[in-house]
């Protein structure tokens, strides 16, 4: 037989994948913009000389000096925010009897803030305490916005919790800081007025010194400049607001503070830096001269960071709360009689120290108010009807029955605004806290009611003014509802006027109070129901594009399978129609421009977004063009040098004939069951109960599919060996250990139960006992996988040694970091500097980078042309190395707590690959391989979701493991932190995506892998043709393209269903608690998986090119 050089033609798989991912990304972006829109933020600011009350336009300067809209009650205020200060952290709890298992009182956080409890007991008329209920999502930036503006949350703001934009709408901070003439342009006027804390102190000192020193002209000039700046600052600021603490405030309110001392907040492992800064600056600030400050705001993070790092049940929480108690006592003892002290939590925390969701532990924060010289709690005279909770239908009597009174966080804005004599922010929807104004009205009952009604009416008409202004730019509020609100307010005002005009004996003031509160409640309820302004057009376009991309991928897969059928199809490939796609995009851009201009002239551009049209029309037309071109795309056969056009109908006929030929009961079950579970899993997203129980559903589907796969493998085995038994047992053991019922059981609990489970020493031994065997097993598995065929790959003779060294170094570094550095740091027994804490993670990162570099640039051996090394094995090994180094980084980021889950990921992938190894060496049924690709993609998809849960993740923001961003790093850098958190959160989808081409090559080309060099050795013509076709099939990369598309369809299908789900259930009670977080995670997961699929497609083509540059494919 003559040797013939073969010209290998490959599918440019990255072009096809990039096209599909581009359409998908546009669809996700459009749906995202349509579903997670922010409400309209009105740029209007409340003005001190424009009272919202009807017939009250007074601009008397004396009135303004005494307070805007009503006389202020307090001259100064100290506002302290302790992040994650849960309600029960302050509320007095029953003393524990020592039985920790039965008592609900925890020694770690209950009854620790005794200074607050003593004030509540000893000075009840000067203090108030509430359950401060937060809206979901309970993330810090969103809560600050709600507390500062009095507005309801929109879900999109949670996405900017890691560096939010400045607040545009009116806020309490804006009103406290700036005068009317500076309200609308405060950012511009004060760009150069506010400096950081050191500069502020230096400027003040310089001003004082320069006023008394006229030694030379230079000093005089500096003196004048500083005085001018100081005078300008005095004119711009209504009050001197000082801020200390979490730098989130500075990002939300840039240039708003007279002086500021911000500290970085993102590093949750940094427990003391922010708190120490507040302790250093707050007390000296409030003990200064009265004219140097008016309002002091401090935001401490230590309690929250202890929760994230250790959980609330940890000795570190005791230390932190004791520190907070001493700090609060020092502040309270140094405030004057005309000062209002406010202590609050922005949200609570769960039992594991996280937050972000809508559980009671997360939403129930604490609010404490205290005034040493002004009565704020007339508990003996205040009517009990006033104390009825507005957040519950159950009357709560705080004073008689000791049931906690709850108020909404948005109620604080209007209360503080009027109490401090500034206008209520324009967009506020909260109601005043009545006790504060009723009690400060004096001892006379009539004066108390008048003071309360004055504040309540201002609050009511401020809400009315906002609703009216908002209705001018949005038609969200039904006219019938607006008319109902007007009628309700009119009837209440009539009662009030009668009461004021001498009818007080006949009219109960409580009825007037209830009328105003009813108005507030109904307005807020309406806003909560319709606030999210959904752009249905963008959402429709997003769903259409995602659906169209799935359909086009399915049609394209059928095309690829059809041309791959039969004996001669193995070497066929097709080209991406880049010219036709380019022309269609250019034409559609012109068309979309014309449509946008037409809609603009018809005043429909607000309803139909020009941006949406510009993205949608080119995407639809280019996708339709691609589908159309499939029937006439040039098919280049590598067995001949000519191009042929195969009719699409003929391809479908070939595909149908293959299906009919392959029908058997087992084949039907093994094919239909995975597809059926795949479809049912997507359909389950329409039920919030199934979403919350998804781990159990996915686990059941995984077990079912792998069981069918095992049965099919047994049927096709000619001889069942001991090795096959071991593989089958190992597969189900790994699945059994990832069961939701088994996974949470800790073996160490049976041995360490006699110790305090929260003891640092116990945790060290418990983690060591639980996981000491994990890393050795990981090393053995990777070593067996990576070096299994080393002897046959002479072209990379030095590389395996390098990889073996890097693998060993990385695992040793991870072991030392897990079992020495982290336990000693957590227990506080040894304080490492930042280099000592970071060096071991750096070694892992650096080893992975070096390993990836060698994998990428390592070239093939060119010393011989007579013996050709096996390019199939070379490609397989490169992909294994690539997966190995990503796996090591993932292993480090998931931590020792999730190391068993990381081990199960690896073992499951290895066992599944072993089950799929063909038993017939001829492997002549190539078409069955394509169905294996579909089944494998579904199984890997389900396993990735199951391992997502076993690695400690959930579809909830409070389960994001942010601490992974600081493994090896102390400082905060958004891009790097985001990358590490993404690798941690989506570790299982990333790993199984990286494993997919390895398993495909290992099982699909198993016969070629057994060859030491890629030479046709078969003696018969039939086997010779099979070998040639299999070689050609490997080199044209069609099999990998099909497997990549199947994997992409799995995640895309899930995203499509959750998009349709949140679209149809956008008014559902659970939309923001269950469906929206699920949508966010699914969309991000799809984008992450898409990125790695695209990366793999590019690298596979690159590796093939690298091998072929120095090799010649020969046949005998």
N, C-alpha and C positions, 0 to 999 in steps of 0.2 A: 504494500500500500504506500502511495506517495505521500510525502509530507507536504502539506499545504498551509501557508500562512493564512490565518483567519482574521478578517477585519471585523472588529467588535463594534457594534452600534448600540449606544445606550440611550435609554430614556433620560432626558434631563429632569430627573425627579424633583429637584429643587424648584424648577420653574412651575411645574404643576402645583406643588404644595404651596409655594408662595402665592400663587393665584387664589387658591381656595382659602388660605388663611387670611389673605387681604379682604376677600368678600365677607368672611366670618367676622373679622375685626370691625369692619364698617357696620355690619349689622348689630354687633354688640354695643358699639359706640352710640349708634342712633337710639337703640332701646334704652340705653343708660341715660342719655340726655332727656329722653321723653318720660321715663319713669321716676328718676331721682332729681327732678327739678326743684330748685328752691322756690319758695313763695316770693311774690313781689316784695322787695324791700323798698319801702317808701323813703326817699331822701329827706323828707320833711322833719324838722326839729320843732319841739315845743318851745315857745317863747315865754319868757317871764312876764312880759307886758301884754300877753294875749291869753287871758283865762278862758278855759273851755266852757265856763258857765254862761248861760244866756243872760244878756243885759248886764254883763260885768266886764267892761273894757277899760277899767281904771289903769292908769300908768303912773300913779302917785309914787314918787321916788322913795318916800318913807316906807310905803308898803313893800316895795321891792327890797329895801334894805332889811326889813324884818322877815322877809320870806316871800317867795313867789306863790301866788294863788291863795295861800293862807299863811298865817304866822307860823314860823318854824318853832318847834318845841325844843330842839337841841342845837347848840352852837358847834359841837364837834362830834365826831364819831370815830370809833375804832372798830374796823371790820376784820375779823380773823377767820380765814377759811382753812380748816384742817381737812385735807383731801381724804375722802373715804371715811369720814367720821360718821359712822352708822348710829342710828337712834339709840340702840341699846348700849352703846359705848358710854353714854351719859346717863341714861335712865337708871335709877337705882334698882338693883336686882336683889332678890332674896339671898341671904348669906348661905353659901353652900355648906352642907353637912359633912363634906369630905368625901362623899360618894360621887366620884367624877362621872360614873356611868349613868347615874339616874338624875343628877342635878342639871338643870338648864343654865346654871350660872358658871361662867368660865373664869378661872383665875387669871387668864391671860389678858382679857380686855374688859371685863365687867367690874364696875365699882372702882375704877382706877382714877377717874377724874373727880376726885372728892371735893376739890375747890368749887366746882360748879354745883355739885349736889348740896354742899353746905349753904351756898347762897340761896338755892331754891327752898331749902328748909327754913333758913333763918331770916330771909328777906323776901317773902313771897310777893309783897306788894311792889317790889322794885325789880322783879324778874319774871320772865316768861319762858316757857319751854314747850317746843312743838316737835311733832314728827314732820319733818321737812321733806315732802314727797316730790321726788324728781320724775320728770318725764323720761321715757326711753328715746334714744339710746343714752345710757348712763356712762358717757365718756366725759372727761374733764372739760375739754374745749366747748362741747355742746352745752354742758351745764353752766359754764361761765356765761355763755351767750344768753341762755334763758334767764339766769339770775340778773344779768345786767340790763336786758332789754324788756323783760316781761312778756316776751313773745313765745309762741309755741314752736316746738322743734320741727325741722324738716330733716329727713333721713340723710340727705346728701351731705350734711355738715359733718357726719361722722367720718367721712373720707378725708377731711382736712384736719382731723384731730392731731396730726403729726406735723403741724406747721400751718395753722389756719391763716386766712387772709384777714385783714383788718375789718372790723364791723362797720358797715356802711350806715345802717339805720341808727336812729336815736337810741341813747342808752343812758343809764344812771351815771356812769363814769363821765360821759360827755356833758351831762347837765350839771354835775358837781363841779366840773373843771372850768367850763367856759361860759362867758357872758353871752347874752343874746346876739350882740353884734359880731360875735366870733363863732357862733354855733354852727353855721353852715359851711364855714371854710377853715375849721380849726386845724386841719392837717397842714394846710398851706401856710397859715400864719405862724405855726409853731414849729416848723421844721428845724429851725436853728435855736429855739428857745430852751428845749429840754435836752439836757445832757445826761450822761450816765451818773451813777451815784458819786463817783469820785470827783467828776467835774463840777457837779452841783455843789458839793461841799467846798471845793476850792474856790468857786466863784463867790459863794457867800462870804468865805473868809477874806477873799481879796477885796470885796466891796467894803467890808468893815475896816480892813486895814488901810485901804486907800483913802477912806473918808478922814482918817486921822493923820495921814502922812502926806505932806506936800513938799517932799525933799527935792524933787526935780521935775522937769517938764514931762519926762517919759511916764513917771508915776502919775502925774496929773492927768495925762491923756488916757492911761489905762483906767484910772479912777472914773473918768467921765464915761468911757465906753461901757464899763461894767455897770455903772449906775443907770445908764440909758437902757441896757439890756434888762436890768432888774425892773426898771419902771415899766418897760414894755410888757414884761411877763406879768407884773401886777395888774396891768390894764386888761390883759387877755384872760386871765384866770378869775373865775368867780370864787373859787375856793382853792386853797393849796392842798392838793391831793398827793399824798406820798404813797408809793407802792413798793413793797418788799416781797420777794419770793419767786414763785413759779413764773418763768419768762413767757408763758402762754399769754398772760395779760398784756405784756408789752407788744406782742404780735397782734393781738386783737384791738388794742387801744394805743397805737403809736402816737407819740407826741402829746399824750393826754395828761401826763403826770408832771407835777411841779418838781418832783424828784423821784427817782426810781432806782431800785437795787435788784435787778433781775438775776436769777440763777438758773442754769440749765436744768430741765426737768425730765428729759427722756430716759435717762439711765435709771431704770427701776432698781438696780442693785446699789445705787448710791443713796443711802438712807439718811445721811446727816448733812450733806452740803447745803441744801436749800434751807433746812430747818435752822442750822447754825447761823446762816446769813440773816434769817428773820430774828433770831434771838439776839444777834449782835446789833441790829439797827432799830428794831421797833421800839423798845423801851427808851433808848436815848432820844428817839424822835418825838414821842408823846410827852416826854418830860422837858422838852425845850420850851422856850418862851411861846406864849399863846399865838403870837402873830407869825410864827414860822410854820404852822401846819393847821389844817382844819379837819381833814379826813385822812386817816391812815388805813391802808388796806394791806393785809399780809396773807400770803397763801403758803401754807406748809405742806410738804409732801411725804414726810417720813412715815406716817401711819400707812398711807397708800403703798409706799414702796416696800414696807415690811410685809404687807399683805401679798404683794406680787412675788416677793422673793422667798418668804418663808411660810406665808399663810398666817391667819390671825392666831392660831393656836401654837404660839412659839414664844420662848422667853424674850426674844427681841421686841415683841409687841409690848411686853410688860415694861421694858426699859423705855421704849418710845413714849408710851402713854404717861408714864411717871414724869418724863421730861416735859411733856405737854402740860401736865397738871401744874408743875412748878412754874412754867412759863406763863400760863394763863393767870395764875394767882398774882404773879408780879405785875402783870398788865392791869388787872382789875384793881389792885391796891393803889395804882398810880393814876387812875382816871379821875377827873373832877366831876362835880355834881351836874354840870351842864353837858356832860358827854354821854353818848349812847354807845354801849359796847354790844357788838353782835358777834356771836360765835356760830359757825355753821359748817356743815359738811356738804360737799357738792354732790355726793352720791354715797352709797353704802359699799359693802363688799360681800361676796359669797363666802361660804365656809372654806374655800380654798384660796381666798384672798383676791379674787378677780372681780371685774365689773364690766358693764357694757350692755347687759340685757335688761329685762323687765321684771325680774323676780323681786319679791318684797325685800329680801336682804340687800338688793342692789338699789332699789328706789327709795327705801326708808332711811333718809339722812337725818341729822339732828340740827335744830335751830334753837339757840339760847340768846335771849336779849336781857340786858341789865342796865339800869340807870341808877347810880347811887343817890341822886338828889331829886329825881322826879318819879312820881308814882306811875307805873305803867300797867298795873294789874290790880284793879279794884275788885277783888274776888268776892267781896261781901255784897257789893251793890250792883254788879254787872248782871243784866238779865241772862238767864241760862240759854234762852233761844238764840242769843248772839253767838254762843259757843258751839252751836250745832255745826258739825263738820260739813263743809261744802264738797268734800270728796267722797262722801259715803252717805247712804240713805239712813244709816243708824245714828240717832242722836248721841253724841259723845259728850259726857259731862266730866270734864277734866278735874273739876274741883271736888265734886261730891263722891264720885265713884272711882276716881283715880284712873280713869281710862284716858289714854293719851289722845290729845287733840291733834289732828293732822291738817296741815295747810299745804298748798301748792307752792313750789319754788317761785313761780312767776308772781306770787302775791307780795314778795318782799320788795319789789321795785317801787310800786306805788306807795307802799308804807314808808320806806326810807326817804323817798323823794319829798313827800309832804312833811315828814317829821324834820327833815333837814332844810326845808325852805327852798327847794328847787322844783322846777316843773317836772311833772311825770313824763317820762319818755313817750314820744308820739305814738309808737306802736305797741304800747303796753296793753295787755289783756288781763292782767292780774287784778285782784281785789285787795283793798287795804285790809290789814289785820286790825279788827275793830277794837280790841282791848286797849291798844296803844292810845287811840284817840279818845275813847270813852273815858279812860282813866285819867288822861292828862287834861280833861275838861274842868277839873276842880272837884269840889265836894258836892256841889248842888246838882241834883239829878237833871234839871232842865239844861244847865250849862253842859253837862256831860253829853246829853243827847244832841244838843246844838253843835258841839264840837265834832261829834261823830258824823252827823248829817252833813256838815260842811265838807269834811274830807270825803265822805261817801259820794256826795253829789259831784264834786270835782272829778273824782275817779270815774263816775258813771258817764259824765258828759265828755270826758277825755276818751273813753272807749267809743262812745257814739261818734265823736269827731273822726276817730281813726277808721271806723267802719264806713262812714260816709266817704272819706277820701279814698279808701281802698276800692270802694264800689265804683268810683269814677274811672279807674284804670282796669278793673277786672269785673267780669259778669258772673263770678262764682256764687255770690250770694243771691238766692232767689228773691224776687221783688216781694213775694208774699211774706217771706220771713222778715225782710226789712220793715215792711208795714206793721207786722206783728210787734217787732221790737219798739217801733215808734209808739204804737198804741199802749204797750206795756209801760213804757217810760212816761207817757203822758198821764196815764191813770195814777202812777206813783207820784208824779209831780203834783197832781191835783190834791192828793192826800197830804203831801208835804206843805202845800200852800195853805190848806185849811188848818193844819197844825200850827203853822207860823202865824196865822191871822186870828188866833184866839180860840181855835177849836180843839185845843189840846186835850180838853177834858173828855171829848167825845171820840177822839181818834187815838188808838194805841200806837205809840211810836214804833213798836216792834213790827207792826204791819207795814209801815213805811220802809223800815230796814229790810224786811223780807222782799218787798217789791224791787228795791234797787239790786239786792243780791240775786233775785230771780233773773233780772235783766242780765247781770254779769254771767250767770251760769249758762243761760241759754245761748248767749253770744259765743262763749268759749266752747260750748258743746257743738255748735254749728261749725265753728272754725276747725275743731278737731276732726269733724266728719268730712269736711270738704277741703281742708287746707292744702293738701298736696295737689298742686296744679299739674295734672298729667298732660303731656303733649301726646295725645293719642295718635296723631299723624306720624310722629317720629317713632312711636312704639310699633305701629302697624308696619312701617317701612323696615324696622329692625327685624321683626318676626319674619317678614317676607324674605329678606336677604338671608337670614339664617336657614330658613326652610329651603330656599333656592340653592344654597350652597350644599346642603345635604343631598338634595335631589341630583344635582350635577355630579357630586362625588359618587353616588350610587350608580348612575348611568355610566360614568367613566370606568368604574370598577368592572361593570358588566362588559364594557368594551375591551378592557385588558384581559379579562378571563376568556372572552370569546376568541380573541386572536391567539390566546395561549393554548387553546384546545387542540387536540390531535398531536400527531407525531412531529409535524414540522413547525409547530408554532412556538417552540421554545426559544428560538432566536429572533422572534419578531419584536419590533419596537415602533413607537410612534413619536412624532415631534410635536412640541408645543406650538400652537398657532399664534405666535407672538405678533405677527404682522396683522392678522385679522383682529386680534384683541386690541391692538393699538389703534387701529382705524375705528373700531366700534367705540372705544373710550373717547377718542377725539370728537367723533360725531355726536355722542351723547352729551359731552360737555357743552357743545354748541346748543344742543336741544334744551338742556337744563337751563342755560342762560336765557334763552328765549322764553321759556316757561316762567322763570323768575321775574322777568321784566313784565310779562303779561299779568301775573298775579299781583305785582306791585301796582300796576295801573288800575287794577280792579279792587285795590285795598284789601287783598286777601293774603298779604305776605305775613301777617301776624298769625293767621290760622295755619298756613302752610309754610313752614320754615324754609327759607332759601338755602340754608346750609344743608338741611335734610334732603331737599330736592337735588342739590348739586352732588351729593354723595350717592343718593339712591339710584337715580336714572343711569349713570355710567355703570354702576354695579350690576343692575338688572340686565341692561343691554349686553354688556360684556359676557355675563354668565349665559344668557340665551345664545349669544354668538358662539360661545365655547361648546355648548350642547349641540348646536346645529352643525358645527364643524366636525364633531365626532364621527358623523356618518361618512365624511369624505376626507378625514385626516390621512396624510400619506403614511402608509405602513411599510417600513423598510425591512425586508426579510434578510437576515444575515446568511441564509443558506444560498441566496442568489444576490446579485448586485443590482437588481432592478427593483423599481418601486411599483407597487400595485395598489389599487383602490378597491377595498372590500366594502360592499354595501352593508349598512348597519343592520338591515333586516336579516341578512345572512348571518351576521354575528349573533344576533338574538336567537336565530334558529339553531346555531351551533351550541349556544349556551343551553337552550331548551333540550336539545338532544342529549347533551351530557347529563343533565339532571335526570331525564327519563332512563337513561342507561344505568345510572348509579343508584337507582331507587332500591332500597331495602328497608325493612322495618327499623333496624338499628341506625342506619344512615339518616332516616327521616327523624328519628328521635334525637340523635346526636346533633342534628343540624337545626331542627325546629325548636328544641328546648332552649338552647342558648339565646336564639333570636326572640323567643317568647318571653323569657325572663328579662331580656334587654328592653323589650317594648313595655312590659308591665312595670318595670322599674321607673321608666319615664312617666307613665300614667299615674304612678303613686304620688307624684309631686303635686297633684291637685288636692291632696288632703294634708292638713297640717299635722294630723295624728301620725300619718305614715312618714312624714318628714322627720318628726321628732323621734320616731322609732326606726329610722333608716338603717342604723347599724344592724339590727336584728334582721331586717328584710334583706340587706345586702349579703349578710353572712349566710342566710338560707339559700339565696341564689348562687352564691359561690360554691357551697357544698353540693348543690344539685348538679351544677354544670361539671364540676370536677369528677363527681361520681360517674356521670355519663361518659366523660372522657376516659376514665379508668376502665369502665366496662368495654368501651370500644377498643381500648388498647389491649385488653385481655383477649378479645375476639380475634384480633389481627396477629397475635403472637403465635408463632409456630411452636415455640417451646418456652414454657414459663420457668424462669430461673429464680434462684435465691436472690439475686440482685433485683429482679423485678418485684419480688415480695418486699424487699427493703424499701424500694422507691415508693411503692403503694402505701406501705405503713407510714413512712416518713411524710408523705403528702398529707395524709389525714391527721397525723399527730400535729403537724404545723398548723393545720386549719382548726383542729380541736383547741389548741392553745390560744388561738385568736378569737375564741368564742366570747361573746359579751358576758356570759355567765362565769366563765373560767378566768377571763383576763384579769379581773380586779382582785382575785384572790392572791394574797401574798403568803408565800411559804414561810417567810420569816416571822409572820404574826404568830405562828404556833410555837416559835422558839423564844421570841422576845416579848411575849404578852405580859410578862411579869414586870417589865420595865415601863417607865413612862414613855408612851409612844411619841411624844414630842421632844424627848431628850435628844440633844445633838449627838451624843455618843451612841445612843441606840440607833439613830438614823444612819450613822456611819456603818455600824456593823450590819444593820438590816440591808442597806444597799449592797454592801460587799457580799453578804450571804446570798442575796437574790441574784446577783449579776456577775459573780466572780468567774463563772464558766462561760459567759457570753463572748467575750473578746477572744479567748482561745479558739472557740468554735468558729467564729468569724474568720480568724486567721487560717484555720485549716480549710474551710470552704473556699476562700479566695485563692489560697495557694494551690488547691487541687484544680480549681477552674483555670487560673491564670497559667499554670505551668504544666498542664496536662499533656500538651503536645509539644513541649519545648524541643524535644530531640529532633523533630522534623523541620524546624524552622531555623536553618543555618544562617539565613540572611540577616537575622537580628540576634546574633549570638550573644552580644553583650547586653542587650536591652532587658531580657528576663532577670538578670542579676540586679540591674538598677531598680526594676520594679519590685523585686523581692525585698531589697534593702529599704526602699521607700515605704512599702507596705508594713514592714516590721517596725520601722521608726515611728510611723504614724500611729499604729496600734499601741505601742509602748507609751508614746506621749499621751494618747487619750487615756490609758490606764492610770498614769501618774496624775493627770489632771482630775480625773473622776474620783480617785480613791485617796488622794493626798491633798491637792491644792483646794478643791472645792469643799471637802468636809472641814478642813482646818479654817478656811475662810468663813464658812457658815457658822461654825461653832464659836468663832471669835477668839479661839485660843491662840491664834498666831496671826499677826497682821502682815500680809505680804505687800510689797510695793507693786506698782503697776507693771513693772517689767517681769517680776517673778510670777505674777498671776497670768501674764499674757504670753510668756515665752513658749509654753507647751502648745497652746492653740496655734500660735504662729508657725511652729514646726509642722503641724498638720497641714495648715494652709499652704506653706511653702513646699512641702513634699508633694502635695496635690498639683500645684502649679508646675513643678519640675517634671512630675510624671506626665502631665498632660502635654508639656512641651516636647518631651522625648517621644511621646506617642504621635504627635503631630509631625515633627520634622524628621524622624528617623527614616532613612532611605533603605531601599532594598540592596542586596548584594549584587554586584555586577561583575564578579570575578569569573563567572562561567556562563556560557550560553548553550551548552549542551544539556545540562541538567537544570530544569526549571523548578524553582520552589513553588509550593502550593499557594496561589493568591487567595483562595477561599479561606485557608487557615490564617493567612496574614491579616486579611480584613477582619476576621472573627476576633483575633487577638487584639487588634487595635481597638475594636469596639469594647472588648472586655476591659482593657486598660482604662478606657474613657469612663466606663461605668464604675469601675473600681474606685477611681479618685473622687468622683462625685459622691459615691457612697461613703467614703471616709469622712468627707466634709459633713454630709447629712448625719452620719453617726455621731460626730462631735456636737453638732447643733441640737440634735434631739436629746442628748444628755443621757446620764446613767439611768434615769427613771424610765426612759423609753428604749433602752438598749435591747431589751428582749423583742420588742416590736420590730426593731431594725434587723435583728437576726432572723425573725420570721419572714420578713420581706425577701431576704436573700435565699433562705431555704425553700420558700414556696416557688420562686422563680427557677431554682435549680431542679426541683422535683418535677415541676410542670414540663420543663424542657426534656427531662429524661423520659417522661411518659409519652411525649410526642415523637420520639426517635422512631423512624420507620423500621419495621422488622424485615421487610423485603429489600434486599440490597439493590435489586434492579430499580425499585422505586419508580415503576413505569406509569403509575396512575398519577400523573402530574396534576390533573385537574382537582383531585381530592385535596391537594395541598392548599388550594385557594379557599376551600371551606374551612380548613384548619386555621387559616389566617383569620377568618371571621370569628371562629370559636375562640381562638387564642386572644384576640383583641377584646372580646367580651369578658373572658375569664380574667385577663389582666386588669381590665377596667374595674370589675367587681372587687378583685383583690386590692387594688389601689385604694378604693373607697373604704373597704374594711380595715385596712392598715392605717388609713387616715384617722380612724376612730381609736384604734389600739395604740397609736402613738400619742395619745392625749389630746387630740384635736376634736373640735365639734364645730358645727356651723353656727357659731356664736362668737361675737367679738371679744367677749371676756375670756375665751379660751385660746386666744392668740398668744403664743409664747414669746412675748417681746424681749424676754431676757436673753434670747439667743442672739440678739443684735449686739450684745456686749461681751460675747465669748471671745476673748483675745483683745478686747478694745475697752478703753475707759472713756474716750471722748465720743461725742455724738456727731455723726455724719449721715445725713438723710439717705443718700444713694446707697452707701454701704450697708446701713442698718436695714433699709428696705429689702435689699438683696438677700441678706442673711435671714430675715424673717420669712421671706417668700420661700427660700430653700427649706426652712424648717417647717412651715405650714403645709407646703405641697410636696413634702419629701417623698411620700409613697407614689403619687402620680409621676413624679420626675423619675424615680428609680425604675418603675415598671415600663415607662416609655423608653428609657435608656436600655432596658433589658430586652425589649421587643425585637429589635433587629438581631440581637445575639441569638435568641431562641429561634428565630426564623431561619437564619443561616445554618445554625447547628442542626436543626431538624430537617429543613428542606434540602440541604446539600450535604447530608450526612455521608453519602457515598464518596463525594469529592473530598471531604475532609480526611477520609481514610487513606487517600493517595498521598505518598510522600512528595510527588510532583504531579502537576496536572497534565497527565499523558493518558491518551485513550489506550486501554489495555485489553479491551474486549475482543474476543475472537470471532464472534458472529456478527453479521451485518445488522441484525436487529438491535443487539446490545451496543454496537458501535454508534448507531444513530441515536440511541438513548443517551449515551455518554456525550455525544456532540451537542445534542439539544440541551442537556443539563448544564454543560459548560456555557453555552450561549445564553441560557436562561439566567445563569448567575451574573454574567457580565452585562446584560442589558438592564439589570436592576428592577425589572418589572415586579418581581415578587416582593421586594422591599417596598416598592411604591404602593402596591395593593395593601400590604400590612399597615403601612403608615396611614393610609386613607381610612382603613377600617378602625384604627385606633382613634383617629380624629373624629370619625362619625360617632363613635361611642360617647365621647365627651360633648360633642356638638348636639347630639340628640337630647342629652340631659339638659343642656342649657336652653334648648328650644322649648322643652316642656315647662321648665321653671319660668321662662319668659311668658309663655301663654298663661301659666298659672297666675302669676302676679298681675298680668294684664286683666284677666277675668275676675280676679279676687282682690282688686286694688282697694275696694271698700270693705274688705273682710276685717273682722276684729283682730285677726292674728297677722295681718299683712306686714306690719313693721316688726313684730316680735319673731315671726317664724319665716314667712315667705321672702321678705326683703333680704335678711342676712343670707338665706340659702341662695338667693339669686346672685348676691355679691360674690359669694365663695365659688359658685359654679362658673360664673363668668371669668373670674380671675384664674380659676383652675384651667379652663379651656385655653385662655391666653398663654398661660405658663406651659401647658402641654404642647400647644401649637409652636411656641418658640423652640422647644427642645426637639420636636419633630422636624422643624425646618433646619435646625442646627445639625441633626443627624443626617438629613438628606444631603446637605452640603458636604459634610465630612465623609460620608460614604463615597460620593463621587470623587472627592479629593483623594481618598485612600486608594481607590481603584486606579485613578490616573497615576498615582505615585508608584504603584506596583507595575503598571504596564509600560512605563517609560523605559525600563531596563529589561523587560522580559518579552519573549516571543512565544506565542501560543502555538504549539506544534501538535500534530496528530500523527500516529503511525498507521 
